[in-house]
């Protein structure tokens, strides 16, 4: 029985065009299976209380599934509260290279940019 909820509504997060391009390249370069989606979430820990989860995974029962372009995005229902309105971007500069998270729900962030409190 498939209990994973497929949503037809817009995802609660935004992924910039640069981040989307990089994520698709990673999927191809690392041979990520077609049944996997991009998991975006939070976990306890980090210097400010929460840290972000960003990786490829299969859908689980507690997930909502969204689509950005043709990229499947997996967000655990309980994490939506912390992620609503967040933007994931790809930065490729001289001093910094990687994914960045702009989260309007974060009341405090740390210098590493991957940890926050809400």
C-alpha positions, 0 to 999 in steps of 0.5 A: 500500500502506497501511503506516501502523499503526492502533492499537486501544490507548490512546495513550501520551499524555493530552489533557485535555478543555480541550485536546481542545475547543480542538483541535477548534475549531482544526480547524473554524476553520482548515478542517483536512481530514478526512484530517489528524490531530493530530501530537504529537512532538519535535524537536531544539532548544530551550533544553533540548535538545528541543522539542514538535511539535503540529500537524495533518498527514497520517499517514506511514509511521513513524506510529502512529495513535491516537484520543482521542474522535474526534480522530486522533492521529499519533505517530512511533514513534521519538518514543513514548519521549519522550512516554509518559505526557505530558499536553497541556493547554489553559491560558486564564488572565490570564497565560498562554494556550496548550497546556501539556505535562506530561511525566514523562520530562523531566529538565529544562525551560525557562521557556517550557514547550515545551522539555525534556531527557530 
